[in-house]
Amino acid sequence: MIPNLRLPRGAALAAEYAEGARSFAVGFWFPIGSRHEAPHERGFVHFVEHMAFKGTARRSAASLSREIERVGGYLNAFTDRDSLCLHCQLPAELWRLGLDVLADMAFSSAFALPDFEREREVIESEILSARDDPEECSHDEMLSAIWPGDPLARKIAGESADLRRITRDALYGFYRDEIVPERLLATASGPVDSAAVAEELARLLDAAPSAGPAGLADARPACRAASTPRFDPSRSYEAADMEQVHFYEAIQLEPPFGEGDYYALEALNGAIGEASSSRLFLSLREDKGLCYSVYSAFAMTGTECLWIASASVKAKVLPELAGEMDRQLEALAREGLGVEECADSVSRLLGSFEVALDDQDFRMRRIARQALFSGSAETEAEARGHIAALTADQINSACERLLRGRDRARFAYGKLPRRTARASGLVSEAARHG
């Protein structure tokens, strides 16, 4: 296993030595995402992510980007439903610069009022742009249908009305309470000894500002917990003015999950719909020509695992596509995968893992995913061994768990005549709620 090194002020580091690499990738991860926000905090985490780039006590907004980009690196961040991450990648010999910039952004952001007001407008533009993206819109609406009323179904950036309610002082107070060294998991990959990374990061954390006057740290709220969402296996659609219909099948698995479950499900998913040689791609696109885009994917956390299959399709052929997807998934539930399919899927997964190891950013994110999920991360040799050891029985056990006797939600988003919707087994959102 890759050890979690304890750092000053409660932070942790999980870093691997990547021999022969030319770059260094590092991420600062905080276990708070949009699902953890209270109703009056909607959009806060994403807004904090934006403000981290607007300048610190030592650097202007322009300097933050310039210091990384002028050496050929990149600096970025993202908010998801479970976490906030600031990350960068740069030439390996400049690894200390990457740590310094991220620590400055994470713990010393200025939140100047003019920057706050301007960035509110930027985020609102981002929200409006997302509404013009059919794939993003359809995915958001699908989550609202399968997780009605649950924090997981909220849009990560919030809504425009949420943004208008946020004040600079409320957001800054949230930032000082939540983005603190005690909650930091740093992950790194590159040709740098992990002890050296730990030593440098410890120095930066010792110099980082405290959350407030003495004693306030003790009053800081505990890390926010998340619960398994209630899954609604309904079959519904929402009308939208676009040329194609975005169609989804969704299944939720509930814990417990182990790392072995992840690898087995990853191999299974490749065979079902992730790869161009998968069953759904070959059947729905290649054999029947029903759609241009079809795929399957899954996301696993400690509280739920959501698997989806999705296709973009002309409305008139949606009933045929939905029926064919049913047939493919039901056949898998009954019969599982053949031995050759399982072997091909393991071989593909192992090969794609080897290819991805050339990317230090992938390696850094892999460590973070495992450490956030289970508290520790495997070395690349351990991960390779687990993939290579996957058996047909393990993959088919995952198939049975996912598909046999499991309720599936069905959702469509687009310009869909009622007759076609009914023929596809769908009822309107309005009918379902009214």
Helices and strands as residue ranges (DSSP letters): E 5-6, G 8-10, E 12-17, E 23-30, G 34-36, G 39-41, H 44-51, H 61-69, E 74-79, E 84-91, G 92-94, H 95-107, H 113-131, H 134-146, G 151-153, H 160-165, H 168-178, G 181-183, E 185-190, H 194-207, G 217-219, E 235-239, E 245-253, H 259-269, I 270-274, H 279-280, I 281-287, E 291-300, E 305-313, G 315-317, H 318-335, H 339-356, H 360-374, H 380-388, H 392-403, E 409-414, H 418-423, E 427-428, H 429-433
